[in-house]
Amino acid sequence: MRLRPAGNPRTDLPALASGPIPPVLIALVAQLAAGAGLLALRLSGALQAGPATLVLLQGVLAALLGACLRLPVWWIPLNLLFIPAAVGLNRLGLPPSVFLLAFIGLALVFWTTFRTRVPLYLSSPDAGTKLAELVPVAEGVRVLDLGCGFGGLLRQLAWLRPTVHLEGVEIAPLPALVAWLRLRHLPRCRIYRDDFWRLDLAQYDLVYAFLSPAPMPALWDKVRREMRPGTLFVSNSFPVPGVGADRVIALPGRGTRNLYVWQF
């Protein structure tokens, strides 16, 4: 197993950037607008408040603006707490290197999440067990994990289906490196650090994804165009909008989690 870019590059990549505006940009606009509004009120004399009150007002106003701009629900508390948390950390007197290292660490883990709108989701052992039941046991079967993270699912599948060829593609450097280190001793496993949109899915018998709602319409177009008859596409938790799955497999545990399965 080698850590290298995946083969069979494609040029017909989906124009995700031309779709809905990434939430991080909307959140930034909300923060800037809130700050500009408070500054204007302060300079005009209409707002007389101390620093602590201004910080609190900035967070509340940014959260309200984010809600009005239809930010995803989980971004609202981030907008509310961002400036208060930044001010609080600044008062701790930590050296700048701490913030630089934290930024680098987050960048290595989440990489292009702001553009792809795909956070780091880790598949549960229950998902791995159910997925293994869907994997054909014939020799030469190939399974691909789109956005394999730290490689936990592939490691579990390697134990449950030792005759299957397993591949994972991950664009974030640190998770890809960790996955490679965890699976490097398994001869039937490969990890690619690359953008999965560049992979030709026709070479796989089962393609698994645990991404987010954002890329599912474009991903469905890709799998429908490239996957061969008789192959399976499985999505953890996120269905394809407007496309009914051939099978829905409930996952145990808290919350509603399903594997959505399509056969071509």
Wavefront OBJ file of the C-alpha trace (Angstrom):
o trace
v 0.000 0.000 0.000
v 1.322 3.399 -0.961
v 0.244 6.912 -0.097
v -0.080 8.504 -3.520
v -2.590 10.339 -5.707
v -5.302 8.132 -7.168
v -5.139 7.176 -10.803
v -7.585 7.732 -13.644
v -7.968 11.508 -13.204
v -11.094 13.096 -14.654
v -11.623 16.587 -15.930
v -15.429 16.731 -15.601
v -15.372 17.789 -11.955
v -18.622 19.152 -10.491
v -18.717 22.901 -10.068
v -19.464 22.834 -6.352
v -17.996 26.283 -5.945
v -20.629 27.676 -8.290
v -23.457 26.245 -6.178
v -24.718 27.547 -2.839
v -22.390 29.906 -0.999
v -20.255 28.009 1.561
v -21.503 28.586 5.136
v -18.110 29.850 6.288
v -18.398 32.828 3.912
v -21.938 33.577 5.086
v -20.748 33.400 8.696
v -17.907 35.801 7.879
v -20.331 38.247 6.271
v -22.559 38.066 9.359
v -19.601 38.782 11.666
v -18.406 41.723 9.535
v -21.884 43.187 9.230
v -22.454 42.910 12.970
v -19.120 44.548 13.710
v -19.720 47.351 11.214
v -23.192 48.018 12.627
v -21.962 48.205 16.205
v -19.051 50.432 15.205
v -21.387 52.829 13.417
v -23.705 53.005 16.445
v -20.736 53.550 18.752
v -19.254 56.339 16.655
v -22.613 58.067 16.313
v -23.110 58.045 20.066
v -26.296 55.988 19.812
v -24.689 53.110 21.683
v -22.964 53.613 25.008
v -21.626 50.299 26.259
v -18.504 48.845 27.779
v -16.184 46.372 26.053
v -17.805 43.296 27.610
v -21.268 44.387 26.477
v -19.999 45.147 22.961
v -18.445 41.707 22.701
v -21.716 40.083 23.793
v -23.739 42.234 21.389
v -21.393 41.313 18.547
v -22.005 37.627 19.146
v -25.780 37.974 19.465
v -26.092 40.196 16.400
v -23.833 37.927 14.305
v -25.923 34.898 15.314
v -29.169 36.692 14.390
v -27.778 37.803 11.054
v -26.560 34.261 10.389
v -30.050 32.929 11.062
v -31.564 35.540 8.737
v -29.052 34.514 6.061
v -30.182 30.889 6.528
v -26.964 29.499 7.905
v -27.177 25.821 8.899
v -28.444 25.513 12.466
v -25.126 24.309 13.901
v -23.399 27.469 12.618
v -25.580 29.775 14.731
v -23.882 28.993 18.078
v -20.510 29.257 16.325
v -21.383 32.797 15.224
v -22.645 33.586 18.720
v -19.495 32.400 20.503
v -16.765 33.234 17.996
v -15.903 36.790 19.087
v -16.439 36.187 22.849
v -14.214 33.109 22.630
v -11.551 34.995 20.687
v -11.515 37.819 23.242
v -11.379 35.315 26.101
v -8.444 33.461 24.564
v -6.649 36.732 23.960
v -6.910 37.596 27.654
v -5.165 34.336 28.562
v -1.959 35.790 27.203
v -1.056 32.718 25.187
v 1.906 33.071 22.803
v 1.015 33.522 19.106
v 2.667 30.192 18.289
v -0.167 28.375 20.110
v -2.760 29.864 17.773
v -0.576 29.174 14.744
v -0.150 25.518 15.705
v -3.878 25.181 16.370
v -4.654 26.664 12.950
v -2.194 24.344 11.215
v -3.617 21.318 13.039
v -7.194 22.191 12.098
v -6.175 22.858 8.499
v -4.454 19.471 8.222
v -7.545 17.704 9.554
v -10.341 19.610 7.833
v -8.445 20.920 4.769
v -11.041 22.074 2.168
v -14.152 21.601 4.317
v -15.054 25.281 3.794
v -15.369 24.601 0.033
v -16.693 21.046 -0.070
v -19.019 21.458 2.938
v -18.077 17.934 4.002
v -16.948 17.735 7.658
v -15.046 14.812 9.119
v -17.576 12.093 9.935
v -16.317 8.790 11.338
v -18.251 5.632 10.493
v -19.391 3.599 13.477
v -18.540 -0.096 13.968
v -22.231 -0.862 13.419
v -22.042 0.793 10.009
v -18.971 -1.304 9.193
v -20.732 -4.510 10.192
v -23.808 -3.751 8.081
v -21.671 -2.648 5.154
v -19.650 -5.873 5.282
v -22.883 -7.818 4.809
v -23.394 -5.984 1.500
v -19.897 -6.650 0.167
v -19.697 -9.575 -2.287
v -17.237 -12.231 -1.120
v -16.004 -13.199 -4.595
v -12.315 -12.907 -5.420
v -11.319 -9.620 -7.020
v -14.127 -7.519 -5.540
v -13.104 -3.872 -5.051
v -14.602 -1.520 -2.467
v -13.989 2.235 -2.303
v -14.532 4.501 0.715
v -15.035 8.107 -0.424
v -13.526 10.359 2.233
v -12.122 7.523 4.313
v -10.967 9.735 7.189
v -8.644 7.868 9.559
v -9.310 4.510 7.896
v -11.367 2.925 10.672
v -14.067 1.553 8.380
v -11.528 0.050 5.967
v -9.652 -1.556 8.838
v -12.871 -3.180 10.058
v -13.785 -4.366 6.550
v -10.292 -5.812 6.112
v -10.971 -7.990 9.159
v -14.510 -8.972 8.140
v -13.839 -9.441 4.402
v -10.162 -10.435 4.062
v -10.452 -11.434 0.370
v -11.791 -8.063 -0.789
v -9.599 -5.295 -2.235
v -10.218 -2.150 -0.181
v -9.361 1.402 -1.208
v -9.883 4.731 0.500
v -9.513 8.245 -0.824
v -9.087 11.216 1.512
v -8.114 14.770 0.586
v -7.162 16.024 4.078
v -3.437 15.372 4.703
v -3.473 14.314 8.349
v -6.383 11.815 8.179
v -4.914 10.364 4.967
v -1.543 9.885 6.643
v -3.110 8.267 9.707
v -5.173 5.934 7.511
v -2.077 4.943 5.555
v -0.136 4.238 8.752
v -2.981 2.112 10.143
v -3.430 0.058 6.980
v 0.067 -0.061 5.489
v 0.641 -3.667 6.581
v -2.522 -4.945 4.849
v -1.686 -6.063 1.285
v -5.242 -5.656 -0.025
v -5.670 -2.069 1.205
v -4.658 1.173 -0.505
v -5.039 4.771 0.618
v -4.993 7.659 -1.851
v -4.662 11.300 -0.853
v -6.652 12.958 -3.556
v -9.989 14.523 -4.465
v -12.476 11.700 -4.972
v -14.172 13.622 -7.767
v -11.157 12.672 -9.882
v -11.678 8.933 -9.472
v -13.375 6.786 -12.098
v -15.933 4.777 -10.119
v -16.419 2.218 -12.897
v -13.594 0.095 -11.457
v -15.371 -0.570 -8.138
v -18.027 -3.081 -7.106
v -19.176 -1.097 -4.080
v -18.708 2.601 -3.358
v -19.359 3.886 0.177
v -19.785 7.518 1.249
v -20.354 9.243 4.587
v -20.220 12.878 3.553
v -22.968 15.491 4.077
v -26.160 16.600 2.319
v -24.290 19.223 0.270
v -22.463 17.034 -2.300
v -25.104 14.304 -2.642
v -26.853 15.579 -5.826
v -23.540 15.982 -7.675
v -22.237 12.678 -6.309
v -25.388 10.901 -7.482
v -24.830 12.259 -11.001
v -21.300 10.902 -10.875
v -22.133 7.418 -9.589
v -25.082 7.072 -11.975
v -22.840 8.025 -14.887
v -19.836 5.876 -13.988
v -20.820 2.817 -11.960
v -21.400 -0.499 -13.751
v -24.600 -2.569 -13.735
v -24.792 -4.793 -10.665
v -22.596 -2.557 -8.496
v -23.678 -0.883 -5.252
v -23.560 2.681 -4.003
v -24.045 3.087 -0.239
v -24.488 6.385 1.600
v -24.332 6.596 5.373
v -27.024 8.886 6.875
v -27.477 11.150 3.840
v -29.947 10.117 1.121
v -29.908 11.456 -2.414
v -32.592 14.168 -2.613
v -35.535 13.019 -4.666
v -34.104 9.557 -5.382
v -35.508 6.634 -3.431
v -32.998 4.062 -2.226
v -33.379 0.412 -3.218
v -32.730 -0.559 0.403
v -32.638 1.344 3.681
v -30.734 -0.372 6.479
v -31.272 1.038 9.959
v -28.210 1.385 12.160
v -28.504 0.779 15.917
v -27.684 3.473 18.420
v -28.948 6.920 19.317
v -30.518 9.076 16.630
v -31.775 8.088 13.211
v -28.942 6.581 11.185
v -29.434 4.566 8.032
v -27.436 3.096 5.227
v -29.040 4.048 1.914
v -28.279 1.468 -0.784
v -28.666 1.780 -4.542
v -27.985 -1.054 -6.979
v -27.214 -0.248 -10.602
l 1 2 3 4 5 6 7 8 9 10 11 12 13 14 15 16 17 18 19 20 21 22 23 24 25 26 27 28 29 30 31 32 33 34 35 36 37 38 39 40 41 42 43 44 45 46 47 48 49 50 51 52 53 54 55 56 57 58 59 60 61 62 63 64 65 66 67 68 69 70 71 72 73 74 75 76 77 78 79 80 81 82 83 84 85 86 87 88 89 90 91 92 93 94 95 96 97 98 99 100 101 102 103 104 105 106 107 108 109 110 111 112 113 114 115 116 117 118 119 120 121 122 123 124 125 126 127 128 129 130 131 132 133 134 135 136 137 138 139 140 141 142 143 144 145 146 147 148 149 150 151 152 153 154 155 156 157 158 159 160 161 162 163 164 165 166 167 168 169 170 171 172 173 174 175 176 177 178 179 180 181 182 183 184 185 186 187 188 189 190 191 192 193 194 195 196 197 198 199 200 201 202 203 204 205 206 207 208 209 210 211 212 213 214 215 216 217 218 219 220 221 222 223 224 225 226 227 228 229 230 231 232 233 234 235 236 237 238 239 240 241 242 243 244 245 246 247 248 249 250 251 252 253 254 255 256 257 258 259 260 261 262 263 264
